[in-house]
Amino acid sequence: MNISGIVVHARPGDSAGLADTLQRMPGVDVHTVTDDGRIVITVEDTPENEPPETLMNVQNLPGVLSAAMVYNYCDE
């Protein structure tokens, strides 16, 4: 099991639509969307994607200004 916490900073006008896109990604759960464009997500590893790969995919989404992994937990 591998779980990562990621903070995404998006353009404020894009955050709601971006949160919907993120929620549809395998292994991603959206926890908070703020008015100033911050989105807090967790990512679990899945057969389709591992958290580092998902982080890179998130960073490349339109409307994302930055995305940073702030927490990682790994256990068997």
Buried (B, 14 or more C-beta within 10 A) or exposed (E): EBBBBBBBBBEEEBBEEBBEBBEEBEBBEBEEBEEEBBBBBBBBBBEEBBBBEBBEBBBEBEBBEEBEBEEEEEEE
